[in-house]
């Protein structure tokens, strides 16, 4: 009902919230969750930009959500997130790559191609 009351401002206000570094990470993560669950889903570009955000919680959520999209669209930002200084973000990137469709069929002694 809040979404209906806000009309067209819903997506733009939540999108602005996700990008606002002066807000708490918790608020920004919640805005991403609301977009994902109630729509419209955050675009790949927004999520890719948030993968390099200063806040680790925001980066972790952006990486998690990228994992719900096709691998062809998200391979680059997820691969880069594997080197994130936060172990939580790096792990989520690994998990997201698998969820997005990266094959886990790697033969012993061979390196996986990302």
ZIWOFEN-V45231 format. One line per field, one symbol per residue. phi: phi as a letter, one per 40 degrees, with the letter a starting at -180 (. if undefined). Layout:
phi->???
This chain:
phi->.cccccfccdccccccccccccccddccccccccccccgcdccddccccccbccccccdccccdccccbcddcbdccccccccccccccccccccccccchccbcbcdgbcccc
